[in-house]
Amino acid sequence: MASFPTETHHFTSFDGVDLAWHEVGTGRPVVLIHGYFSNAFINWIRYGHAAMLAERGFRLILPDLRAHGESAKPHDPAAYPPDALMRDGMALIAHLGLTDYDLGGYSLGARTVVRMLANGAAPRRVVLAGMGLTGLEKTGGRGEYFRRVLTNLGSFERGSTEWMTEAFLKTTKGDPEALLLILETFVDTPVEAIGAIVQPTVVISGAEDFDNGSAEEIADLLPRGSFVEIPGNHMSAVSRPELGQAIAEFLGG
């Protein structure tokens, strides 16, 4: 696979917060949003997904969510209003002047994509990966799990799910205080709004990923939805080449 340079840029979002995005490749724009505790590099670049798509003629636009990666990590609760991540995504689309583009995300990134679609984003095609219906409809449940992890760091039994989540936080050098505040931005999306997504959409999930409920149930709701299962659980599926392949095959079809 060819090597593609990564360019990093910054812009000012809707409320003055400085946010970073990374670009790989040239061609048709594809915006891909990473998951919670992660960043654009780990989610999309490290395991070759961005290079695979760039090789097929796409321009990858990979934002770091607020409180993640190279974006600002404010500790002021006022910087985390409901739907802040959706508004950041819309601000990036506007900043880049994108009108004909594709939009996707993994885990929290997929939830952010759904929030953007519910608020007027109009990509040509959509990728929802690492997300189930419960994680879109009832964000509080998963939010409480992360709240417990972030407020009890260092107390979990080695090998437990919480311990592995904390280990990932250390790997990404995450800011616990800022990440805790991100939980305040989560907004539920009603089934009716999910079912109103009219774009061709691929829903991709690890065979052992049940962290956010059923991904197949999302695909079943969508008038132009399809479901692709790849190996792995919520944490490991993102590292599998099958994730990039599934996205590339959908966008290249």
C-alpha positions as a Markdown table, in Angstrom:
| # | Residue | x | y | z |
|---|---|---|---|---|
| 1 | Met | 0.0 | 0.0 | 0.0 |
| 2 | Ala | 1.3 | 3.4 | -0.9 |
| 3 | Ser | 2.3 | 5.9 | 1.8 |
| 4 | Phe | 0.4 | 9.2 | 2.0 |
| 5 | Pro | 1.5 | 12.3 | 3.9 |
| 6 | Thr | -0.8 | 13.7 | 6.6 |
| 7 | Glu | -1.4 | 17.4 | 6.8 |
| 8 | Thr | -2.8 | 18.9 | 10.1 |
| 9 | His | -4.9 | 22.0 | 10.1 |
| 10 | His | -6.8 | 24.0 | 12.7 |
| 11 | Phe | -10.0 | 26.1 | 12.7 |
| 12 | Thr | -12.2 | 27.9 | 15.1 |
| 13 | Ser | -15.5 | 26.2 | 15.9 |
| 14 | Phe | -18.9 | 27.7 | 16.6 |
| 15 | Asp | -18.0 | 28.8 | 20.1 |
| 16 | Gly | -14.4 | 29.8 | 19.6 |
| 17 | Val | -12.8 | 26.5 | 20.5 |
| 18 | Asp | -9.8 | 25.6 | 18.5 |
| 19 | Leu | -10.2 | 22.2 | 16.7 |
| 20 | Ala | -7.8 | 20.2 | 14.6 |
| 21 | Trp | -8.4 | 18.1 | 11.5 |
| 22 | His | -6.0 | 16.0 | 9.5 |
| 23 | Glu | -6.0 | 15.3 | 5.7 |
| 24 | Val | -4.7 | 12.3 | 3.8 |
| 25 | Gly | -4.9 | 11.9 | 0.0 |
| 26 | Thr | -6.7 | 13.9 | -2.7 |
| 27 | Gly | -9.9 | 13.4 | -4.6 |
| 28 | Arg | -13.5 | 13.1 | -3.4 |
| 29 | Pro | -13.9 | 14.4 | 0.2 |
| 30 | Val | -14.7 | 11.8 | 2.9 |
| 31 | Val | -15.1 | 13.1 | 6.5 |
| 32 | Leu | -14.5 | 10.4 | 9.1 |
| 33 | Ile | -15.0 | 11.0 | 12.8 |
| 34 | His | -13.2 | 8.9 | 15.4 |
| 35 | Gly | -14.6 | 7.4 | 18.7 |
| 36 | Tyr | -14.5 | 8.4 | 22.3 |
| 37 | Phe | -11.1 | 8.4 | 24.1 |
| 38 | Ser | -9.5 | 8.0 | 20.6 |
| 39 | Asn | -8.3 | 10.4 | 18.0 |
| 40 | Ala | -8.0 | 10.6 | 14.2 |
| 41 | Phe | -4.6 | 9.1 | 14.1 |
| 42 | Ile | -5.4 | 6.0 | 16.1 |
| 43 | Asn | -8.8 | 5.4 | 14.6 |
| 44 | Trp | -8.1 | 6.0 | 10.9 |
| 45 | Ile | -4.4 | 6.4 | 10.2 |
| 46 | Arg | -2.5 | 4.0 | 12.4 |
| 47 | Tyr | -4.2 | 0.8 | 11.0 |
| 48 | Gly | -4.1 | 1.8 | 7.4 |
| 49 | His | -7.8 | 2.7 | 6.8 |
| 50 | Ala | -7.0 | 6.3 | 5.6 |
| 51 | Ala | -4.2 | 5.1 | 3.3 |
| 52 | Met | -6.5 | 2.4 | 1.8 |
| 53 | Leu | -9.1 | 5.0 | 1.0 |
| 54 | Ala | -6.6 | 7.5 | -0.3 |
| 55 | Glu | -5.2 | 4.9 | -2.6 |
| 56 | Arg | -8.6 | 4.6 | -4.1 |
| 57 | Gly | -8.8 | 8.3 | -4.9 |
| 58 | Phe | -10.4 | 9.9 | -1.8 |
| 59 | Arg | -9.5 | 13.0 | 0.2 |
| 60 | Leu | -9.7 | 11.9 | 3.9 |
| 61 | Ile | -10.8 | 14.7 | 6.3 |
| 62 | Leu | -10.2 | 13.4 | 9.8 |
| 63 | Pro | -11.2 | 15.7 | 12.7 |
| 64 | Asp | -10.0 | 15.4 | 16.2 |
| 65 | Leu | -13.2 | 15.9 | 18.4 |
| 66 | Arg | -13.0 | 18.6 | 21.0 |
| 67 | Ala | -11.3 | 17.2 | 24.1 |
| 68 | His | -9.4 | 14.7 | 21.9 |
| 69 | Gly | -6.2 | 14.5 | 19.9 |
| 70 | Glu | -4.7 | 17.8 | 18.9 |
| 71 | Ser | -8.0 | 19.7 | 19.5 |
| 72 | Ala | -8.4 | 22.0 | 22.5 |
| 73 | Lys | -9.4 | 20.3 | 25.7 |
| 74 | Pro | -11.1 | 23.0 | 27.8 |
| 75 | His | -12.0 | 22.3 | 31.4 |
| 76 | Asp | -14.8 | 24.9 | 31.5 |
| 77 | Pro | -18.2 | 23.1 | 31.5 |
| 78 | Ala | -19.6 | 25.9 | 29.3 |
| 79 | Ala | -17.5 | 24.5 | 26.5 |
| 80 | Tyr | -19.6 | 21.3 | 26.5 |
| 81 | Pro | -23.2 | 22.2 | 25.7 |
| 82 | Pro | -25.6 | 19.5 | 24.4 |
| 83 | Asp | -24.8 | 18.5 | 20.8 |
| 84 | Ala | -21.5 | 20.4 | 20.8 |
| 85 | Leu | -19.8 | 17.6 | 18.7 |
| 86 | Met | -22.6 | 17.8 | 16.2 |
| 87 | Arg | -22.1 | 21.6 | 15.9 |
| 88 | Asp | -18.3 | 21.1 | 15.6 |
| 89 | Gly | -18.9 | 18.7 | 12.7 |
| 90 | Met | -21.3 | 21.1 | 11.0 |
| 91 | Ala | -18.8 | 24.0 | 11.6 |
| 92 | Leu | -16.0 | 21.9 | 9.9 |
| 93 | Ile | -18.2 | 21.2 | 6.9 |
| 94 | Ala | -19.0 | 24.9 | 6.6 |
| 95 | His | -15.4 | 25.9 | 7.1 |
| 96 | Leu | -14.2 | 23.6 | 4.3 |
| 97 | Gly | -17.1 | 24.6 | 2.0 |
| 98 | Leu | -18.0 | 21.0 | 1.4 |
| 99 | Thr | -21.2 | 20.4 | -0.7 |
| 100 | Asp | -20.6 | 17.0 | -2.3 |
| 101 | Tyr | -18.9 | 14.7 | 0.2 |
| 102 | Asp | -19.3 | 11.4 | 2.2 |
| 103 | Leu | -19.6 | 11.3 | 5.9 |
| 104 | Gly | -18.8 | 8.5 | 8.4 |
| 105 | Gly | -17.7 | 7.7 | 11.9 |
| 106 | Tyr | -16.8 | 5.0 | 14.4 |
| 107 | Ser | -18.6 | 4.6 | 17.8 |
| 108 | Leu | -19.0 | 8.2 | 19.2 |
| 109 | Gly | -18.1 | 9.3 | 15.7 |
| 110 | Ala | -21.0 | 7.4 | 14.2 |
| 111 | Arg | -23.3 | 8.9 | 16.9 |
| 112 | Thr | -22.0 | 12.3 | 15.9 |
| 113 | Val | -22.7 | 11.6 | 12.3 |
| 114 | Val | -26.3 | 10.6 | 13.1 |
| 115 | Arg | -26.7 | 13.9 | 15.1 |
| 116 | Met | -25.4 | 15.8 | 12.1 |
| 117 | Leu | -27.8 | 14.1 | 9.7 |
| 118 | Ala | -30.7 | 14.9 | 12.1 |
| 119 | Asn | -29.7 | 18.5 | 12.0 |
| 120 | Gly | -29.4 | 19.0 | 8.3 |
| 121 | Ala | -26.1 | 17.6 | 7.1 |
| 122 | Ala | -26.5 | 16.4 | 3.5 |
| 123 | Pro | -23.6 | 14.0 | 2.5 |
| 124 | Arg | -24.0 | 11.8 | -0.5 |
| 125 | Arg | -23.3 | 8.6 | 1.4 |
| 126 | Val | -23.0 | 7.6 | 5.1 |
| 127 | Val | -20.8 | 5.1 | 7.0 |
| 128 | Leu | -21.9 | 4.2 | 10.6 |
| 129 | Ala | -19.4 | 1.8 | 12.3 |
| 130 | Gly | -19.1 | 0.5 | 15.8 |
| 131 | Met | -22.5 | 1.7 | 16.9 |
| 132 | Gly | -25.8 | 0.0 | 17.8 |
| 133 | Leu | -29.3 | 1.3 | 18.0 |
| 134 | Thr | -29.3 | 1.6 | 21.8 |
| 135 | Gly | -26.2 | 3.8 | 21.7 |
| 136 | Leu | -28.1 | 6.2 | 19.5 |
| 137 | Glu | -31.5 | 6.1 | 21.3 |
| 138 | Lys | -30.3 | 6.0 | 24.9 |
| 139 | Thr | -26.9 | 7.7 | 25.2 |
| 140 | Gly | -27.1 | 7.8 | 29.0 |
| 141 | Gly | -26.4 | 4.2 | 29.6 |
| 142 | Arg | -23.1 | 4.1 | 27.9 |
| 143 | Gly | -22.3 | 7.5 | 29.3 |
| 144 | Glu | -22.7 | 6.2 | 32.8 |
| 145 | Tyr | -20.2 | 3.4 | 32.1 |
| 146 | Phe | -17.6 | 6.0 | 31.0 |
| 147 | Arg | -18.4 | 8.3 | 33.9 |
| 148 | Arg | -17.7 | 5.4 | 36.3 |
| 149 | Val | -14.4 | 4.7 | 34.6 |
| 150 | Leu | -13.3 | 8.4 | 34.6 |
| 151 | Thr | -14.2 | 9.0 | 38.2 |
| 152 | Asn | -12.6 | 5.8 | 39.5 |
| 153 | Leu | -9.3 | 5.6 | 37.6 |
| 154 | Gly | -6.7 | 3.3 | 39.1 |
| 155 | Ser | -9.2 | 1.2 | 41.0 |
| 156 | Phe | -10.2 | -1.5 | 38.5 |
| 157 | Glu | -9.2 | -5.2 | 38.5 |
| 158 | Arg | -6.5 | -6.0 | 35.9 |
| 159 | Gly | -8.1 | -7.5 | 32.8 |
| 160 | Ser | -11.6 | -6.1 | 33.5 |
| 161 | Thr | -13.5 | -4.2 | 30.8 |
| 162 | Glu | -13.0 | -1.0 | 32.9 |
| 163 | Trp | -9.3 | -1.7 | 33.3 |
| 164 | Met | -8.9 | -2.1 | 29.5 |
| 165 | Thr | -10.9 | 1.1 | 28.9 |
| 166 | Glu | -8.5 | 2.9 | 31.3 |
| 167 | Ala | -5.5 | 1.4 | 29.5 |
| 168 | Phe | -6.8 | 2.8 | 26.2 |
| 169 | Leu | -7.2 | 6.2 | 27.8 |
| 170 | Lys | -3.5 | 6.0 | 28.9 |
| 171 | Thr | -2.5 | 5.0 | 25.3 |
| 172 | Thr | -4.2 | 8.0 | 23.8 |
| 173 | Lys | -2.9 | 10.3 | 26.6 |
| 174 | Gly | -6.5 | 11.4 | 27.1 |
| 175 | Asp | -7.5 | 14.2 | 29.4 |
| 176 | Pro | -9.9 | 12.7 | 32.0 |
| 177 | Glu | -11.4 | 16.0 | 33.1 |
| 178 | Ala | -12.2 | 17.1 | 29.6 |
| 179 | Leu | -13.4 | 13.7 | 28.5 |
| 180 | Leu | -15.8 | 13.6 | 31.5 |
| 181 | Leu | -17.3 | 16.9 | 30.3 |
| 182 | Ile | -17.9 | 15.4 | 26.8 |
| 183 | Leu | -20.5 | 13.2 | 28.4 |
| 184 | Glu | -22.6 | 16.3 | 28.9 |
| 185 | Thr | -22.8 | 16.8 | 25.2 |
| 186 | Phe | -24.6 | 13.5 | 24.4 |
| 187 | Val | -28.1 | 13.8 | 22.9 |
| 188 | Asp | -30.5 | 11.0 | 22.2 |
| 189 | Thr | -31.8 | 10.5 | 18.6 |
| 190 | Pro | -35.4 | 9.1 | 18.3 |
| 191 | Val | -36.0 | 6.1 | 16.1 |
| 192 | Glu | -38.1 | 8.2 | 13.8 |
| 193 | Ala | -35.1 | 10.5 | 13.0 |
| 194 | Ile | -32.8 | 7.6 | 12.4 |
| 195 | Gly | -35.3 | 6.0 | 10.0 |
| 196 | Ala | -35.5 | 9.3 | 8.2 |
| 197 | Ile | -31.9 | 9.0 | 7.0 |
| 198 | Val | -32.4 | 8.7 | 3.2 |
| 199 | Gln | -28.7 | 8.4 | 2.1 |
| 200 | Pro | -27.2 | 5.1 | 1.1 |
| 201 | Thr | -25.7 | 4.0 | 4.4 |
| 202 | Val | -23.4 | 1.1 | 5.4 |
| 203 | Val | -23.6 | 0.0 | 9.0 |
| 204 | Ile | -20.4 | -1.9 | 10.0 |
| 205 | Ser | -19.9 | -3.8 | 13.3 |
| 206 | Gly | -17.5 | -6.3 | 14.8 |
| 207 | Ala | -19.0 | -9.7 | 15.2 |
| 208 | Glu | -18.4 | -9.5 | 19.0 |
| 209 | Asp | -19.3 | -5.9 | 19.5 |
| 210 | Phe | -22.4 | -5.5 | 21.6 |
| 211 | Asp | -21.3 | -2.4 | 23.5 |
| 212 | Asn | -24.0 | -0.1 | 22.0 |
| 213 | Gly | -26.7 | -2.6 | 21.2 |
| 214 | Ser | -27.5 | -4.0 | 17.8 |
| 215 | Ala | -25.9 | -2.5 | 14.7 |
| 216 | Glu | -28.2 | -4.6 | 12.5 |
| 217 | Glu | -31.2 | -2.9 | 14.0 |
| 218 | Ile | -29.9 | 0.4 | 12.7 |
| 219 | Ala | -29.5 | -1.0 | 9.2 |
| 220 | Asp | -33.0 | -2.4 | 9.3 |
| 221 | Leu | -34.4 | 1.0 | 10.1 |
| 222 | Leu | -32.8 | 2.7 | 7.2 |
| 223 | Pro | -34.6 | 2.8 | 3.8 |
| 224 | Arg | -31.2 | 2.5 | 2.0 |
| 225 | Gly | -29.2 | 0.8 | 4.7 |
| 226 | Ser | -26.9 | -2.3 | 4.5 |
| 227 | Phe | -25.1 | -4.2 | 7.2 |
| 228 | Val | -21.5 | -5.5 | 7.1 |
| 229 | Glu | -20.1 | -7.7 | 9.9 |
| 230 | Ile | -16.3 | -7.7 | 10.4 |
| 231 | Pro | -14.2 | -9.6 | 12.9 |
| 232 | Gly | -13.6 | -8.3 | 16.4 |
| 233 | Asn | -15.2 | -6.6 | 19.4 |
| 234 | His | -15.7 | -2.9 | 19.9 |
| 235 | Met | -12.0 | -2.2 | 20.7 |
| 236 | Ser | -10.4 | -4.6 | 18.3 |
| 237 | Ala | -12.6 | -4.2 | 15.2 |
| 238 | Val | -11.2 | -0.7 | 14.6 |
| 239 | Ser | -7.7 | -2.2 | 14.1 |
| 240 | Arg | -8.8 | -4.8 | 11.5 |
| 241 | Pro | -8.1 | -4.2 | 7.8 |
| 242 | Glu | -11.7 | -5.4 | 7.2 |
| 243 | Leu | -13.0 | -2.1 | 8.5 |
| 244 | Gly | -11.1 | 0.0 | 5.9 |
| 245 | Gln | -12.0 | -2.6 | 3.2 |
| 246 | Ala | -15.7 | -2.4 | 4.0 |
| 247 | Ile | -15.7 | 1.4 | 3.9 |
| 248 | Ala | -13.7 | 1.4 | 0.6 |
| 249 | Glu | -16.0 | -1.1 | -1.0 |
| 250 | Phe | -19.1 | 0.8 | 0.0 |
| 251 | Leu | -17.7 | 4.2 | -1.2 |
| 252 | Gly | -16.1 | 2.8 | -4.3 |
| 253 | Gly | -19.3 | 0.9 | -5.4 |
